[in-house]
């Protein structure tokens, strides 16, 4: 018979205990990383696929080409459309994509002039991270409505629905400012660079996977199924951000109330808990 070795059993328990402590330490440090990955991944997917919606709307609704021509444009079957028809559709789609880019860039830039001051005074970054996710959820919902009422709503409504909710709730400028300033404020100098690097890697991974999987998921589920899938991931990202992201609330600096300083007091109502 083999005799029990107390020292060996003790070493096994110590090894398991050390592994458990390491895993617990890693899990305790996870905060904004899952939210960044899921949000970037989903945003890239739906923004790429929404361009197909623009193409379909421009061809079938605004310009009014027949179904065979639009189907050929969608599948890039050059025998089914002329060069003039392709240029006409591309011009309209490019114009709408340009409008979307302007709205999603200029409006958040203006908002950051006020919201940035608010976050500095209150030391709150969580609203900057979560409110753009709400904007993206609204964008996906409006894209679904544009698919359901495909022929009733022209392309301009698709463009505004795909850009304004996200732009008015901060967009990517607010989201990335919030994530990087949160990590910078919470990490000690010895781990700050590592955490920033992890965020960058997750961001680029989300970009790549979103670009690679968008077409596959769209082909499998169609427009409505695809955007519904995006909504589910964004809601998951939002909930992870709500529960995993922790921040220390400090007493705001006392200053004279002005119209600008109170413009975004809604943040206090929504997030000060």
C-alpha positions as CSV (number, residue, x, y, z in Angstrom):
1,X,0.0,0.0,0.0
2,X,1.1,3.6,-0.7
3,X,1.4,5.8,2.3
4,X,0.0,9.4,2.2
5,X,2.7,12.1,1.9
6,X,1.5,15.1,4.0
7,X,4.3,17.3,2.5
8,X,3.2,16.5,-1.1
9,X,-0.4,17.2,-0.3
10,X,0.6,20.4,1.3
11,X,2.5,21.5,-1.8
12,X,-0.4,20.7,-4.0
13,X,-2.7,22.8,-1.9
14,X,-0.3,25.7,-1.9
15,X,0.0,25.5,-5.7
16,X,-3.8,25.5,-6.1
17,X,-4.0,28.4,-3.6
18,X,-1.5,30.4,-5.5
19,X,-3.2,29.8,-8.8
20,X,-6.5,30.8,-7.2
21,X,-5.0,34.0,-5.9
22,X,-3.6,34.8,-9.3
23,X,-6.9,34.2,-11.0
24,X,-8.7,36.2,-8.4
25,X,-6.3,39.1,-8.8
26,X,-6.7,39.1,-12.5
27,X,-10.5,39.0,-12.3
28,X,-10.5,41.8,-9.8
29,X,-8.6,44.1,-12.1
30,X,-11.0,43.6,-15.1
31,X,-13.2,46.7,-15.4
32,X,-13.6,48.5,-18.7
33,X,-11.9,46.0,-21.0
34,X,-14.8,43.7,-21.9
35,X,-17.0,46.8,-22.6
36,X,-14.3,48.2,-24.9
37,X,-13.9,45.0,-26.9
38,X,-17.7,44.3,-27.3
39,X,-18.5,47.9,-28.1
40,X,-15.8,48.3,-30.8
41,X,-16.6,44.9,-32.2
42,X,-20.3,45.5,-32.6
43,X,-19.9,49.1,-33.8
44,X,-17.6,48.1,-36.6
45,X,-20.0,45.3,-37.6
46,X,-23.2,47.4,-37.8
47,X,-21.5,50.5,-39.3
48,X,-20.1,48.3,-42.1
49,X,-23.4,46.5,-42.7
50,X,-25.4,49.7,-42.6
51,X,-23.5,50.7,-45.8
52,X,-25.3,47.9,-47.5
53,X,-28.6,49.4,-46.3
54,X,-27.6,52.7,-47.8
55,X,-26.8,51.0,-51.1
56,X,-30.2,49.2,-51.2
57,X,-32.1,52.3,-50.2
58,X,-30.3,54.5,-52.7
59,X,-30.9,52.1,-55.6
60,X,-34.5,50.9,-54.8
61,X,-36.1,53.8,-53.1
62,X,-34.4,57.2,-53.9
63,X,-33.3,56.5,-57.4
64,X,-35.9,53.9,-58.2
65,X,-34.0,51.4,-60.3
66,X,-35.6,48.0,-61.0
67,X,-34.9,45.0,-58.8
68,X,-32.6,43.2,-61.3
69,X,-30.3,46.2,-61.5
70,X,-30.2,46.7,-57.7
71,X,-29.6,42.9,-57.1
72,X,-26.7,43.1,-59.6
73,X,-25.2,46.1,-57.8
74,X,-25.5,44.4,-54.4
75,X,-23.8,41.2,-55.7
76,X,-21.3,43.1,-57.9
77,X,-22.6,41.3,-61.0
78,X,-21.3,43.8,-63.6
79,X,-23.4,42.3,-66.4
80,X,-26.6,43.4,-64.7
81,X,-26.0,47.2,-64.5
82,X,-24.3,49.9,-66.5
83,X,-21.5,52.1,-65.5
84,X,-23.8,55.2,-65.4
85,X,-26.2,53.4,-63.0
86,X,-23.3,52.4,-60.7
87,X,-21.9,56.0,-60.6
88,X,-25.3,57.4,-59.8
89,X,-25.9,55.1,-56.9
90,X,-22.3,55.5,-55.6
91,X,-22.6,59.3,-55.6
92,X,-25.7,59.3,-53.5
93,X,-24.3,56.7,-51.1
94,X,-21.1,58.6,-50.7
95,X,-23.0,61.8,-50.0
96,X,-25.0,60.2,-47.2
97,X,-21.9,58.5,-45.8
98,X,-20.1,61.9,-45.8
99,X,-23.1,63.4,-43.9
100,X,-22.9,60.6,-41.4
101,X,-19.2,61.1,-40.8
102,X,-19.7,64.9,-40.3
103,X,-22.5,64.4,-37.8
104,X,-20.6,61.7,-35.9
105,X,-17.5,63.9,-35.7
106,X,-18.7,67.5,-35.3
107,X,-21.5,67.0,-32.8
108,X,-19.4,64.9,-30.3
109,X,-16.6,67.5,-30.7
110,X,-19.0,70.3,-29.6
111,X,-20.3,68.1,-26.7
112,X,-16.8,67.4,-25.4
113,X,-16.3,71.1,-24.7
114,X,-19.0,70.9,-22.0
115,X,-18.9,67.2,-21.0
116,X,-15.1,67.2,-20.6
117,X,-15.4,70.1,-18.1
118,X,-18.1,68.2,-16.2
119,X,-16.1,65.0,-15.9
120,X,-13.0,66.9,-14.7
121,X,-15.0,68.7,-11.9
122,X,-16.8,65.5,-10.8
123,X,-14.1,63.0,-11.6
124,X,-16.7,60.9,-13.4
125,X,-15.7,58.9,-16.5
126,X,-18.4,56.2,-16.4
127,X,-21.1,58.3,-18.2
128,X,-18.7,59.0,-21.0
129,X,-18.3,55.3,-21.5
130,X,-21.9,54.2,-21.2
131,X,-23.9,56.9,-22.9
132,X,-22.4,56.3,-26.4
133,X,-23.4,52.6,-26.0
134,X,-27.0,53.8,-25.5
135,X,-26.6,55.9,-28.7
136,X,-25.4,52.8,-30.7
137,X,-28.4,50.8,-29.4
138,X,-30.8,53.5,-30.6
139,X,-29.0,53.5,-34.0
140,X,-29.5,49.8,-34.4
141,X,-33.1,50.1,-33.5
142,X,-33.7,52.8,-36.0
143,X,-31.9,50.8,-38.7
144,X,-34.3,47.9,-38.0
145,X,-37.2,50.3,-38.4
146,X,-35.7,51.6,-41.7
147,X,-35.6,48.0,-42.9
148,X,-39.2,47.3,-41.8
149,X,-40.5,50.4,-43.5
150,X,-38.0,50.1,-46.3
151,X,-40.0,51.8,-49.1
152,X,-41.7,54.3,-46.9
153,X,-38.6,56.0,-45.6
154,X,-36.0,57.5,-47.9
155,X,-32.3,57.3,-47.5
156,X,-31.9,60.6,-45.6
157,X,-34.0,59.1,-42.7
158,X,-31.7,56.1,-42.6
159,X,-28.6,58.4,-42.5
160,X,-30.0,60.6,-39.7
161,X,-31.1,57.5,-37.7
162,X,-27.7,55.9,-38.1
163,X,-25.8,59.0,-37.0
164,X,-27.7,61.4,-34.7
165,X,-28.4,59.1,-31.7
166,X,-24.8,58.2,-31.4
167,X,-23.6,61.7,-32.1
168,X,-25.9,63.4,-29.6
169,X,-24.8,60.9,-26.9
170,X,-21.1,61.5,-27.4
171,X,-20.0,59.0,-30.0
172,X,-16.6,57.4,-30.1
173,X,-14.7,60.6,-29.0
174,X,-16.5,60.5,-25.6
175,X,-16.2,56.7,-25.4
176,X,-12.5,56.5,-25.9
177,X,-11.8,59.6,-23.8
178,X,-13.8,58.0,-21.0
179,X,-12.0,54.6,-21.2
180,X,-8.5,55.9,-21.4
181,X,-8.9,58.6,-18.7
182,X,-10.6,56.0,-16.4
183,X,-7.7,53.6,-16.7
184,X,-5.1,56.4,-16.4
185,X,-6.8,57.7,-13.2
186,X,-7.3,54.4,-11.5
187,X,-4.1,52.6,-12.3
188,X,-0.8,53.1,-10.4
189,X,2.2,54.2,-12.5
190,X,3.7,50.7,-12.5
191,X,0.7,49.1,-14.3
192,X,-0.7,52.0,-16.2
193,X,1.2,51.4,-19.4
194,X,0.3,47.7,-19.4
195,X,-3.4,48.5,-19.0
196,X,-3.3,51.1,-21.8
197,X,-1.6,48.5,-24.0
198,X,-4.3,45.9,-23.2
199,X,-7.0,48.4,-24.1
200,X,-5.3,49.2,-27.4
201,X,-4.9,45.5,-28.3
202,X,-8.6,44.8,-27.4
203,X,-9.6,47.8,-29.5
204,X,-7.7,46.7,-32.6
205,X,-8.9,43.1,-32.1
206,X,-12.5,44.4,-32.0
207,X,-11.9,46.4,-35.2
208,X,-10.5,43.3,-37.0
209,X,-13.1,40.8,-35.8
210,X,-15.9,43.2,-36.5
211,X,-14.7,43.8,-40.1
212,X,-14.2,40.1,-40.7
213,X,-17.4,38.8,-39.3
214,X,-19.9,41.4,-40.4
215,X,-20.5,39.9,-43.8
216,X,-20.7,36.4,-42.5
217,X,-23.3,37.2,-39.8
218,X,-25.3,39.4,-42.2
219,X,-25.4,36.6,-44.8
220,X,-26.6,34.2,-42.1
221,X,-29.3,36.3,-40.4
222,X,-30.3,39.0,-42.8
223,X,-30.6,42.7,-41.9
224,X,-33.1,42.5,-39.1
225,X,-31.5,39.5,-37.5
226,X,-28.1,41.1,-37.8
227,X,-29.0,44.4,-36.2
228,X,-31.0,42.5,-33.5
229,X,-27.8,40.5,-32.8
230,X,-25.9,43.8,-32.5
231,X,-28.4,45.2,-30.0
232,X,-28.0,42.1,-27.8
233,X,-24.2,42.5,-27.7
234,X,-24.4,46.2,-27.0
235,X,-26.8,45.6,-24.1
236,X,-24.4,43.0,-22.7
237,X,-21.6,45.6,-23.1
238,X,-23.6,48.2,-21.3
239,X,-24.5,45.9,-18.4
240,X,-20.8,44.8,-18.1
241,X,-19.8,48.5,-17.9
242,X,-22.5,49.3,-15.3
243,X,-21.4,46.5,-13.0
244,X,-17.6,46.1,-13.7
245,X,-16.5,49.7,-14.0
246,X,-15.9,51.3,-10.6
247,X,-14.9,54.8,-10.0
248,X,-14.3,57.0,-7.0
249,X,-16.6,60.0,-6.8
250,X,-15.0,63.1,-5.4
251,X,-16.6,66.3,-4.2
252,X,-17.1,68.6,-7.2
253,X,-15.1,71.9,-7.2
254,X,-17.2,74.8,-6.2
255,X,-17.6,77.4,-8.8
256,X,-20.0,80.0,-10.0
257,X,-23.0,78.4,-11.8
258,X,-23.2,79.3,-15.4
259,X,-25.5,78.2,-18.2
260,X,-22.6,76.1,-19.7
261,X,-21.7,74.4,-16.5
262,X,-25.4,73.3,-15.9
263,X,-26.1,72.4,-19.5
264,X,-25.2,68.7,-18.9
265,X,-26.5,68.4,-15.3
266,X,-28.6,65.5,-16.7
267,X,-25.4,63.4,-16.2
268,X,-25.7,63.9,-12.5
269,X,-29.3,62.8,-12.5
270,X,-28.7,59.7,-14.6
271,X,-25.3,58.5,-13.2
272,X,-24.8,59.8,-9.7
273,X,-25.5,56.7,-7.8
